[in-house]
Amino acid sequence: MASKGISLFQLNNQIKGVLSDAFNSELWIVAEISEVRYNQSGHCYLELVEKDEDTDKIIAKARATIWSYTFRMLKPYFETTTGQKFSAGIKVLIHVSIEFQEIYGYTLNIKDIDPTYTLGDIARRRKEILDRLEEEGVLEMNKELEFPEIPKCIAVISSPTAAGYEDFTNQLDNNTSGYKFHYKLFPAIMQGNQAEESIIEALDRINEYEDLFDVVVIIRGGGSTADLNCFDNYWLAFNIAQFPLPVISGIGHERDETIVDIVANVRVKTPTAAAEYLIDCFDKKQAYHENLQEEFYGGVNEILLEASENLHYLSNKFSPMVKSILERKSNQLLLANEKLINSAKQLSKSHSYTLQNFKTKLKLGLEHRLSNEKNHATNLQSKIRIRVGRLLENQKHKLSLHEQSVKYLNPENILQKGYTLTLKDGKIVKDISTLLKSDIIETRFKDGMVESEIQKVNPKKQK
């Protein structure tokens, strides 16, 4: 027959005595909070666990209590110092006494908590996540994506009721330059334990329509540091780092930089700042086009000025040339007249005696000869005047043709006649073979210009 055993109360009382003797003073222990409950009296009841570092399996568990008079001081002290909510999922260093009650069993009575340990654990976990992302080669992947010059189509991840989302859309819709943006909201939970999974699901939905969007914007309103814990998650950062579109993070917190901020292509402080960044991209592109336009007009003005100067130079050169020709012909006429008179005098002297014998005949012949020479000189003078006049008219006609050519070659006159100028990269297109599909061209009219994208090139086939 079995010996009489002890009662359960006696057993528990003995265990209580052993624990009291073994742990007769308070001690500091490290544990993770897995559950937090409050009651109406203000007491806090915790479940503490320890997990295996390799398997994440729970290897120890204990109940703990913070009585209301202690909890009223510890909770605000911890949350103010760490910036974290006193909630499940954080590691703590706590000062406890071990208690054992025959009815409720073993429990820990928390007397104090060290917030610096929790801060160190949070920093350590952040560093481990960043080191892991870097080792896997994904930390800078999203930053290496080229940000579009004109981000017109935007996928937005946010809570639809968040004030930050309203600020973002108002800023885009009411921008002072009148730019038109197309944005689509992909709703997600932006804080709490479900935020990580919700945001990743939103990214997956966007990925299905990747070709429709230029960038992804992740925004939320302001909040406490604890509200940003979900943005220090490995899997969320991993998905953003490898996302095929550039990601802008604007999660509404100016002081702290989350891991999501680090892996995103662009990090801004607030949702409004995210909208301003997108608008600024349009402003930069518009300034670039305005600069190109100014350079084009400046080049045209330089060409016109050079042509005007050449015309003025030719005009100044033509007038002295005509005057010189007239003076030269006039001098030649005077010399011919003098030679004729001198020749007549010499002939008269050399034949004085013969002329005396034939005075009457010579006089008649001389008068006749003189009359003929005068007529010849008159005819020669008339021919010279006619030729000079024709030459002058010919030169004037050429000058008029030059003026008309310069006028017709003026690009402004060509545009006024209904013709257009086609430019690619600021240069006039002269041959269709220089154009390719998707090239951007500018077409100049007399009263403005349009910009076009080449859809198809049909060069003229040679027969």
C-alpha positions in Angstrom: 0.0 0.0 0.0 1.4 3.4 -1.0 2.6 5.8 1.7 0.4 8.7 2.5 1.4 11.7 0.3 1.5 15.4 1.1 -1.2 17.9 0.1 -0.9 20.2 -2.8 -1.0 23.2 -0.5 2.0 21.7 1.4 3.9 21.1 -1.8 3.3 24.7 -3.0 4.2 26.0 0.5 7.5 24.1 0.4 8.2 25.5 -3.1 7.4 29.0 -1.8 9.9 28.5 1.0 12.6 27.2 -1.4 12.2 30.1 -3.7 12.2 32.6 -0.8 15.4 31.1 0.5 17.1 31.0 -3.0 15.9 34.4 -4.2 15.8 36.5 -1.0 16.6 39.7 -2.9 15.5 41.5 -6.0 17.4 41.0 -9.3 17.5 42.4 -12.9 16.4 40.1 -15.7 16.1 40.5 -19.5 12.9 39.3 -21.3 10.6 40.1 -24.2 7.1 41.3 -23.5 4.7 39.0 -25.4 1.4 40.2 -23.9 0.2 43.3 -22.0 -3.2 43.6 -20.1 -4.6 46.3 -17.8 -7.5 46.1 -15.4 -9.8 48.8 -14.0 -7.7 49.2 -10.9 -4.7 50.3 -13.0 -2.6 47.2 -12.5 -0.6 45.9 -15.5 -0.3 42.1 -16.1 2.4 40.9 -18.5 3.5 37.7 -20.1 7.3 37.6 -20.5 9.1 35.2 -22.9 12.6 34.4 -24.0 13.2 33.1 -27.6 16.0 31.1 -29.1 18.1 33.4 -31.2 18.4 30.9 -34.1 14.9 29.4 -34.3 12.9 32.2 -32.7 11.2 29.5 -30.6 10.0 30.3 -27.1 12.3 28.6 -24.5 11.0 30.3 -21.4 7.9 32.0 -20.2 6.7 33.8 -17.0 3.9 35.9 -15.7 4.7 39.4 -14.3 2.8 42.1 -12.5 3.3 45.9 -12.2 1.0 47.2 -9.4 -0.9 50.4 -10.2 1.1 52.7 -7.9 4.4 51.6 -9.6 2.9 51.4 -13.2 1.7 55.0 -13.0 5.3 56.2 -12.8 7.1 53.5 -14.9 4.9 53.7 -18.0 5.3 57.5 -18.8 9.0 57.3 -17.8 9.7 54.5 -20.2 7.7 55.9 -23.1 9.2 59.4 -22.7 12.7 58.1 -22.6 12.5 55.6 -25.4 9.9 57.1 -27.6 8.3 53.7 -27.7 4.9 52.6 -26.5 5.0 50.1 -23.6 3.6 47.2 -25.6 4.2 43.7 -26.7 7.2 42.9 -28.9 9.9 44.9 -27.2 12.8 43.7 -25.1 13.1 45.1 -21.6 15.6 45.0 -18.6 13.4 44.9 -15.5 14.1 44.9 -11.7 11.9 42.2 -10.1 11.2 40.3 -7.0 10.1 36.6 -7.3 6.8 35.7 -5.6 5.0 32.4 -5.2 1.5 32.1 -4.1 0.0 28.7 -3.3 -3.1 29.5 -5.4 -1.7 31.5 -8.4 1.8 30.0 -8.5 5.0 31.7 -9.6 5.0 35.3 -10.7 7.4 38.3 -11.0 6.7 41.6 -9.3 8.2 44.4 -11.4 9.7 47.2 -9.4 11.7 49.1 -12.0 12.6 49.2 -15.7 15.8 50.4 -17.5 14.7 52.2 -20.8 18.3 52.5 -22.0 18.5 48.7 -22.6 15.4 48.9 -24.8 16.9 51.8 -26.8 20.1 49.8 -27.3 18.1 46.7 -28.4 16.1 48.8 -31.0 19.4 50.3 -32.3 21.0 46.9 -32.5 18.0 45.5 -34.4 18.1 48.4 -36.9 21.8 47.9 -37.5 21.3 44.1 -38.0 18.6 44.8 -40.6 20.7 47.4 -42.5 23.8 45.0 -42.4 21.6 42.2 -43.7 20.2 44.3 -46.6 23.7 45.4 -47.5 25.1 41.9 -47.4 22.3 40.8 -49.7 23.2 43.6 -52.1 19.7 45.2 -52.1 20.3 48.3 -49.8 21.0 50.7 -52.6 19.0 49.1 -55.4 16.0 51.5 -55.4 18.3 54.5 -55.1 20.2 53.3 -58.2 17.0 53.6 -60.3 16.9 56.7 -62.5 14.2 59.1 -61.3 12.0 60.2 -64.2 12.4 63.8 -65.4 8.6 64.2 -65.5 6.9 62.0 -62.9 3.3 62.4 -64.1 1.7 59.1 -63.1 2.0 58.4 -59.4 1.0 55.3 -57.3 0.2 56.4 -53.7 0.3 54.1 -50.7 -1.5 55.7 -47.7 -4.5 55.5 -45.5 -7.4 57.0 -47.4 -8.5 58.9 -44.3 -5.1 60.3 -43.3 -4.7 64.1 -43.3 -1.3 63.6 -44.9 -2.9 62.0 -48.0 -5.3 65.0 -48.3 -2.4 67.4 -47.9 -0.5 65.6 -50.7 -3.4 65.6 -53.2 -4.3 69.2 -52.5 -0.7 70.3 -53.1 -0.6 68.4 -56.5 -4.1 69.5 -57.6 -3.6 73.2 -56.7 0.0 73.8 -57.8 0.6 77.3 -59.0 2.0 76.3 -62.4 -1.1 74.3 -63.3 0.7 71.0 -63.9 -1.6 68.0 -64.4 -0.8 64.9 -62.3 -2.4 61.5 -62.4 -2.4 59.6 -59.1 -4.0 56.4 -57.8 -4.4 55.5 -54.2 -3.5 52.0 -53.0 -5.0 51.9 -49.5 -2.9 50.4 -46.7 -2.7 50.4 -42.9 0.1 52.8 -42.0 0.8 51.9 -38.3 0.6 49.0 -35.9 1.4 45.3 -36.3 -0.6 44.9 -39.5 1.1 47.8 -41.3 4.0 45.8 -42.7 1.8 43.2 -44.4 -0.7 45.8 -45.6 2.0 48.0 -47.3 3.7 45.0 -48.9 0.3 43.9 -50.3 -0.2 47.4 -51.7 3.3 47.2 -53.4 2.3 43.9 -54.9 -0.8 45.4 -56.4 1.1 48.3 -57.9 3.7 45.9 -59.3 0.9 44.4 -61.4 0.4 47.8 -63.2 4.1 48.8 -63.2 4.0 50.1 -66.8 1.2 52.6 -65.9 3.2 54.5 -63.2 6.3 56.5 -63.0 6.9 56.5 -59.2 5.5 55.2 -55.9 4.9 57.6 -53.0 4.5 56.2 -49.5 3.0 58.8 -47.2 1.3 59.1 -43.8 0.6 61.9 -41.3 2.7 62.7 -38.3 2.8 60.6 -35.2 5.0 59.4 -32.3 8.2 57.5 -32.7 6.4 54.3 -31.7 4.0 54.8 -34.6 7.0 54.5 -37.0 8.2 51.1 -35.8 6.6 49.4 -38.7 8.9 51.3 -41.1 11.9 49.7 -39.4 10.9 46.2 -40.6 13.2 44.0 -42.6 10.7 42.5 -45.1 9.1 45.9 -45.8 12.5 47.5 -46.5 13.5 44.4 -48.6 10.4 44.8 -50.8 10.9 48.6 -51.2 14.6 48.2 -52.0 13.9 45.8 -54.8 10.8 47.5 -56.2 11.1 48.2 -60.0 9.9 51.8 -59.7 11.5 54.7 -57.7 10.0 55.1 -54.3 9.5 58.4 -52.4 9.1 58.1 -48.6 7.2 60.9 -46.9 6.0 59.4 -43.6 5.6 62.7 -41.7 8.5 62.6 -39.2 11.3 65.1 -39.2 13.5 63.9 -36.4 14.1 60.2 -37.0 15.1 58.4 -40.2 13.6 54.9 -40.6 15.0 52.0 -42.5 12.3 52.6 -45.2 13.7 56.2 -45.6 17.2 54.8 -46.0 16.3 52.3 -48.8 13.9 54.6 -50.7 15.0 56.4 -53.9 14.0 59.8 -52.4 13.3 60.6 -48.7 11.3 63.8 -47.8 10.0 64.8 -44.4 6.2 65.1 -45.0 3.5 64.3 -47.6 3.4 67.9 -48.6 7.2 67.9 -49.2 6.7 64.8 -51.4 4.2 66.7 -53.6 6.5 69.7 -53.7 9.4 67.4 -54.8 7.3 66.1 -57.7 6.2 69.7 -58.7 9.9 70.8 -58.6 10.7 68.1 -61.2 8.3 69.7 -63.6 9.7 73.2 -62.8 13.2 72.1 -63.6 12.1 70.6 -67.0 10.1 73.7 -67.9 13.2 75.9 -67.1 15.3 73.6 -69.3 12.9 74.1 -72.3 12.6 77.8 -71.8 16.4 78.0 -71.9 16.5 76.0 -75.1 13.9 78.4 -76.6 16.0 81.5 -75.6 19.1 79.9 -77.2 17.2 79.2 -80.4 15.9 82.8 -80.7 19.3 84.1 -79.9 20.8 81.9 -82.7 18.2 83.2 -85.2 18.9 86.8 -84.3 22.6 86.3 -84.7 22.1 84.8 -88.2 19.8 87.8 -89.2 22.3 90.3 -87.8 25.2 88.7 -89.8 23.1 88.7 -93.0 22.2 92.4 -92.5 25.8 93.3 -91.9 26.8 91.5 -95.1 24.2 93.3 -97.1 25.3 96.6 -95.8 28.9 95.8 -96.7 28.0 94.8 -100.3 25.9 98.0 -100.7 28.8 100.2 -99.5 31.2 98.4 -101.7 29.0 98.6 -104.9 28.6 102.5 -104.9 32.3 103.4 -104.9 32.9 100.8 -107.6 30.3 102.3 -110.0 31.7 105.8 -109.3 35.3 104.6 -110.1 34.2 103.1 -113.4 32.4 106.4 -114.5 35.5 108.5 -113.6 37.8 106.1 -115.5 35.6 106.2 -118.6 35.4 110.0 -118.5 39.2 110.4 -118.3 39.6 108.0 -121.2 37.2 110.2 -123.3 39.1 113.4 -122.4 42.4 111.8 -123.3 41.1 110.6 -126.7 39.9 114.1 -127.5 43.2 115.6 -126.6 45.1 113.0 -128.7 42.8 113.8 -131.7 43.5 117.5 -131.5 47.2 117.0 -131.1 47.3 114.6 -134.0 45.5 117.2 -136.2 47.9 119.9 -135.2 51.0 117.7 -135.9 49.6 116.7 -139.3 48.9 120.3 -140.1 52.5 121.4 -139.3 54.2 118.5 -141.1 52.4 119.2 -144.3 52.3 123.0 -144.2 53.8 123.3 -147.7 51.6 120.6 -149.1 48.6 122.1 -147.5 49.4 125.5 -149.0 49.3 123.9 -152.5 46.2 122.0 -151.7 44.7 124.5 -149.3 41.2 124.5 -150.6 41.2 120.7 -151.0 42.8 120.2 -147.6 40.5 122.6 -145.9 37.5 120.9 -147.2 39.0 117.5 -146.3 40.0 118.7 -142.9 36.7 120.1 -142.2 35.1 116.9 -143.4 37.5 114.8 -141.3 37.0 117.0 -138.3 33.2 116.7 -138.6 33.6 112.9 -138.8 35.8 112.8 -135.8 33.4 114.9 -133.8 30.6 112.6 -134.8 32.7 109.6 -133.9 33.5 111.1 -130.5 29.9 112.0 -130.0 28.9 108.4 -130.9 31.6 107.0 -128.6 30.5 109.2 -125.8 26.9 108.1 -126.3 28.0 104.4 -126.4 30.0 104.9 -123.2 27.1 106.5 -121.4 24.8 103.7 -122.6 27.2 101.0 -121.5 27.8 102.7 -118.1 24.1 103.1 -117.7 23.5 99.5 -118.5 26.3 98.4 -116.2 24.8 100.6 -113.4 21.3 99.2 -114.0 22.7 95.6 -114.1 24.5 96.2 -110.7 21.4 97.8 -109.3 19.4 94.7 -110.4 21.9 92.4 -108.9 21.8 94.4 -105.6 18.0 94.1 -105.7 18.3 90.4 -106.2 20.6 90.1 -103.3 18.2 92.0 -101.1 15.3 89.8 -102.2 17.4 86.7 -101.6 18.2 87.8 -98.1 14.6 88.7 -97.5 13.3 85.4 -98.8 15.9 83.5 -96.8 14.8 85.1 -93.6 13.3 82.3 -91.4 10.6 84.7 -90.2 9.4 85.3 -93.8 9.4 81.5 -94.5 7.2 80.9 -91.5 4.9 83.8 -92.5 4.2 82.0 -95.8 2.8 79.0 -94.1 6.0 76.9 -94.0 7.3 75.3 -90.8 10.6 74.4 -89.3 11.2 71.0 -87.8 13.9 70.6 -85.1 15.3 67.7 -83.2 17.6 68.4 -80.2 17.7 72.1 -81.2 18.9 71.4 -84.8 16.9 71.7 -88.1 15.8 68.4 -89.5 16.9 68.2 -93.2 16.6 64.5 -93.8 13.9 62.1 -92.6 16.6 59.3 -92.2 17.8 61.2 -89.1 14.5 60.6 -87.3 13.8 57.4 -85.3 10.7 56.1 -83.5 10.0 57.8 -80.1 12.2 60.8 -81.0 10.8 64.1 -79.7 10.7 66.9 -82.4 9.6 70.5 -82.3 7.6 72.1 -85.2 7.9 75.9 -85.5 5.0 77.9 -87.0 4.8 81.7 -87.5 2.8 82.0 -84.2 4.2 79.3 -82.0 5.5 75.7 -81.8 4.3 72.2 -81.0 6.2 69.2 -79.7 5.6 65.8 -81.2 6.8 62.2 -80.6 7.7 60.1 -83.7 5.3 57.1 -83.9 6.4 55.8 -87.3 8.9 56.8 -90.0 8.0 56.3 -93.7 11.0 57.4 -95.8 10.4 57.9 -99.6 11.4 54.8 -101.5 14.0 55.3 -104.3 12.8 54.0 -107.7 
